[in-house]
Amino acid sequence: MANQASLAEKAQMVDELRERFIASPLVVLADFKGITVKEIDKLRRGCEAGGVGFKVVKNSLCYRAVQGTEKEALADHFRGNIGVIFSSADPIATARLLKEQLKGNDKITVKAGFFEGDVLNAKGVADVAELPGREELLSKLLATIQAGPQQLVGVIQGAPRDLLFLLNNLSSKLEGGE
């Protein structure tokens, strides 16, 4: 009976992990060696404060969870001590938060990541953190959209403005010449 309960719990955990893998736009695998429970709890709390999930799970459960998903390519990296970081809705903010959390901690290293259909190495995950955030991209898009009509208005206003300037110059010459 205990074995069946254990199998049911594992199956439930695999299902939960699969849902998180599928729902997360960015998944990062972190390797940790020689880290204390206190240090790992600090990392977990820092991630959770930023809305990011951090979970230490068995490699075999992770392997089963990614089978049949687009993140199946991560299966080769499930070796050793693995902590899985599941991003929030904003993967760029997650990468930045992770970079900040790992700063000055050489016991935790990024092993691999998955973003936009690609498996990333540690440098790739760091590069994601350097991308402009969602808010910045939206403001650039808005500025680009607004630039076209603003330029069109400038062109439309240019002809009457130039005509007025020309008439004022002509008027000044006629008044000065009399």
C-alpha positions as CSV (number, residue, x, y, z in Angstrom):
1,M,0.0,0.0,0.0
2,A,2.8,2.4,0.9
3,N,4.4,1.8,-2.4
4,Q,1.2,2.5,-4.3
5,A,0.8,5.8,-2.4
6,S,4.3,6.7,-3.2
7,L,3.7,5.9,-6.9
8,A,0.5,8.1,-6.9
9,E,2.4,10.9,-5.2
10,K,5.2,10.7,-7.8
11,A,2.7,10.6,-10.7
12,Q,1.0,13.7,-9.2
13,M,4.3,15.5,-8.8
14,V,5.3,14.6,-12.5
15,D,1.9,16.1,-13.6
16,E,2.5,19.3,-11.6
17,L,6.0,19.6,-13.0
18,R,4.8,19.0,-16.5
19,E,2.2,21.8,-16.1
20,R,4.9,24.2,-14.8
21,F,7.3,23.3,-17.6
22,I,4.6,23.9,-20.3
23,A,3.4,27.2,-18.7
24,S,6.8,28.7,-18.2
25,P,8.3,30.7,-21.1
26,L,11.7,30.5,-19.5
27,V,13.0,27.5,-17.6
28,V,16.5,27.5,-16.1
29,L,18.4,24.6,-14.6
30,A,20.8,25.5,-11.8
31,D,23.5,23.2,-10.5
32,F,24.5,23.6,-6.8
33,K,27.4,22.0,-5.0
34,G,28.4,22.6,-1.4
35,I,25.5,24.8,-0.7
36,T,23.9,24.9,2.7
37,V,20.1,24.6,3.3
38,K,20.1,28.2,4.5
39,E,21.7,29.4,1.2
40,I,19.2,27.4,-0.9
41,D,16.3,28.8,1.1
42,K,17.6,32.3,0.6
43,L,17.6,31.7,-3.2
44,R,14.1,30.1,-3.1
45,R,12.7,33.1,-1.1
46,G,14.4,35.6,-3.4
47,C,12.9,33.9,-6.4
48,E,9.4,33.6,-4.9
49,A,9.5,37.2,-3.9
50,G,9.9,38.1,-7.5
51,G,7.0,35.7,-8.6
52,V,9.4,33.1,-9.9
53,G,9.3,29.4,-8.9
54,F,12.3,27.5,-7.7
55,K,12.1,23.8,-7.0
56,V,14.7,21.1,-6.3
57,V,13.4,17.9,-7.8
58,K,14.7,14.4,-8.7
59,N,16.2,14.2,-12.2
60,S,14.1,11.2,-13.0
61,L,10.9,13.1,-12.2
62,C,12.0,16.1,-14.3
63,Y,12.9,13.7,-17.2
64,R,9.4,12.2,-17.1
65,A,7.7,15.6,-16.8
66,V,9.4,17.0,-20.0
67,Q,8.6,14.0,-22.2
68,G,6.4,15.0,-25.0
69,T,6.8,18.7,-24.4
70,E,8.8,21.3,-26.3
71,K,11.2,21.4,-23.3
72,E,12.1,17.7,-23.8
73,A,15.5,19.0,-25.2
74,L,16.4,19.8,-21.6
75,A,16.4,16.1,-20.7
76,D,20.1,15.7,-21.4
77,H,20.9,18.2,-18.6
78,F,19.1,16.4,-15.8
79,R,22.3,15.2,-14.1
80,G,23.7,16.0,-10.7
81,N,22.0,18.3,-8.2
82,I,19.4,20.3,-10.1
83,G,17.3,23.2,-9.1
84,V,14.6,24.2,-11.6
85,I,13.7,27.9,-12.0
86,F,10.3,28.4,-13.6
87,S,9.7,31.9,-14.9
88,S,6.8,34.1,-14.4
89,A,4.8,35.6,-17.3
90,D,7.8,37.9,-18.0
91,P,10.8,35.7,-18.8
92,I,13.2,38.7,-19.1
93,A,12.4,39.9,-15.6
94,T,12.9,36.3,-14.4
95,A,16.3,36.1,-16.0
96,R,17.3,39.5,-14.4
97,L,16.0,38.3,-11.0
98,L,18.0,35.1,-11.3
99,K,21.1,37.0,-12.4
100,E,20.8,39.2,-9.3
101,Q,20.2,36.3,-7.0
102,L,23.3,34.4,-8.2
103,K,25.5,37.5,-8.0
104,G,28.4,36.7,-5.7
105,N,27.3,33.1,-5.2
106,D,29.8,30.7,-6.8
107,K,28.2,27.6,-5.4
108,I,25.1,27.9,-7.7
109,T,25.7,27.9,-11.4
110,V,23.4,28.0,-14.4
111,K,23.6,24.7,-16.2
112,A,21.1,25.2,-19.0
113,G,17.9,27.0,-19.9
114,F,15.1,26.9,-22.4
115,F,13.7,30.1,-24.0
116,E,11.8,30.6,-27.2
117,G,12.2,27.1,-28.4
118,D,16.0,26.9,-27.9
119,V,18.2,25.2,-25.2
120,L,20.5,27.8,-23.8
121,N,23.8,27.6,-22.0
122,A,24.7,29.8,-19.0
123,K,25.8,32.6,-21.3
124,G,22.5,32.4,-23.2
125,V,20.5,32.7,-20.0
126,A,22.7,35.7,-19.1
127,D,22.0,37.2,-22.5
128,V,18.2,36.9,-22.0
129,A,18.7,39.0,-18.8
130,E,20.2,41.7,-21.0
131,L,17.2,41.9,-23.4
132,P,14.9,44.9,-23.1
133,G,11.9,44.2,-20.8
134,R,8.3,44.0,-21.9
135,E,7.5,47.6,-20.7
136,E,10.5,49.0,-22.6
137,L,9.6,47.1,-25.8
138,L,6.0,48.3,-25.6
139,S,7.1,51.9,-25.2
140,K,9.4,51.6,-28.2
141,L,6.6,50.1,-30.2
142,L,4.3,53.0,-29.2
143,A,7.0,55.6,-30.2
144,T,7.4,53.9,-33.5
145,I,3.6,53.8,-34.2
146,Q,3.3,57.5,-33.2
147,A,6.3,58.6,-35.3
148,G,4.6,58.0,-38.7
149,P,1.5,60.2,-38.1
150,Q,3.7,62.9,-36.5
151,Q,5.9,63.0,-39.6
152,L,2.9,63.1,-41.8
153,V,1.4,66.1,-39.9
154,G,4.8,67.8,-40.2
155,V,4.8,67.4,-44.0
156,I,1.2,68.5,-44.3
157,Q,1.9,71.6,-42.2
158,G,5.1,72.3,-44.1
159,A,3.5,73.7,-47.3
160,P,1.3,76.3,-45.7
161,R,4.1,77.3,-43.3
162,D,6.5,77.8,-46.2
163,L,3.9,79.8,-48.2
164,L,3.3,82.0,-45.1
165,F,7.0,82.5,-44.7
166,L,7.3,83.4,-48.4
167,L,4.4,85.9,-48.2
168,N,5.9,87.5,-45.1
169,N,9.2,88.0,-46.8
170,L,7.6,89.4,-49.9
171,S,5.5,91.8,-47.7
172,S,8.7,92.9,-45.9
173,K,10.4,93.6,-49.2
174,L,7.5,95.6,-50.6
175,E,7.2,97.6,-47.4
176,G,10.9,98.2,-47.2
177,G,11.2,99.2,-50.9
178,E,8.4,101.8,-50.8
